[in-house]
Structure formats: C-alpha cells, structure tokens
C-alpha cells in the first residue's frame, strides 16, 4: 500500500509541476505578445522627429491612459508651446471660454506678439499644428486623436489644462 501511495503522490506532484510549467509558458506567451504589441504601438506613435506622439491607432487604452495620466501627461512643457496649442484649440473649437484673450496675453508676456517672432519659434509653431510638447518630454498630437468620444475628451482635457497653465503664467 505504501508503494501505491507513493506512486499516486509522485503522479500528482508530476502533474502539478507540468501544469505549472505549462501555465508559466502561457503567461510568458501572453507577456511576449503584449510587449510586441506595445513595441508596435510605440513605433507607430513616433513622428518624424522621433518624439513620442499621440497613439496612431488611438487605442482606447492609450487614450484612457492620457486621460488618467495626471496633469503632466497633457500639460505643455513650455509657455510658447502652450500659446500655440491654445491657438490650435480656438481654431478647432475645442474650448471657447476666453481662450483667445489668455493666448494674446500669453504671447505678449512671452514677447511673441509679433507674427514674425511667432514664426521663428519652433515650440509655438508645433503648438499651432496641434503638437503638445508635454512636461514629461512626450509629444501628443492632438490632431491625430480623431473625433471619437474619448478622443474629444482627451483634446478637451489637454486644452483645459493648457488654458489653466496660461492663466497661471499671466497672473
């Protein structure tokens, strides 16, 4: 009876180990697939200058990540970029609560009231194109977010955060 019990125990342990190894391989495959997908998403999210842009595929997870990423993920890294983004927000009717006034005051304070100086400032020109250079050294392309409900929410949040930054800077 001891031999039979040992044999059953050995079979049980072997089965458990085999199942654990198979489960680990399955988890490894899933992690590998996720890493591969993330790598492909990162490759498609870079613009020609190599800086990270908004998710090209506008995956719900990536857009939700921007919404939940705190103010750093959608705030301008510089006030010149903020001024350009505010102009983008006005032209595209994303926000309208006195943005033009804030943008004009911001440009005056930055010494960019002159159109020639605006055109010489890369950060400002990028903002005009909807490229938000964030405080955490990322670049979010507002134009590429599309007109989905979540894309509109991300754009609105970005414009609102940049507007708040501008108001704080000019006050």
Number of C-alpha atoms within 10 A of each C-alpha: 6 7 8 9 10 11 12 12 12 12 12 12 12 12 12 12 12 12 12 12 12 12 12 12 12 12 12 12 12 12 12 12 12 12 12 12 12 12 12 11 17 15 14 15 21 19 15 8 7 10 14 19 22 26 23 18 14 18 15 13 10 15 20 15 13 23 19 12 11 10 16 15 23 28 26 33 21 16 21 25 26 32 32 27 30 32 23 24 26 18 13 12 10 18 20 14 11 10 22 18 11 22 25 16 20 24 22 13 13 14 12 20 15 10 8 9 11 18 12 11 14 13 23 28 19 20 24 20 15 24 26 34 27 21 15 12 13 20 25 28 23 26 16 16 21 15 11 11 8 17 22 16 18 22 25 17 19 28 28 21 19 28 26 15 19 23 16 11 14 14 7
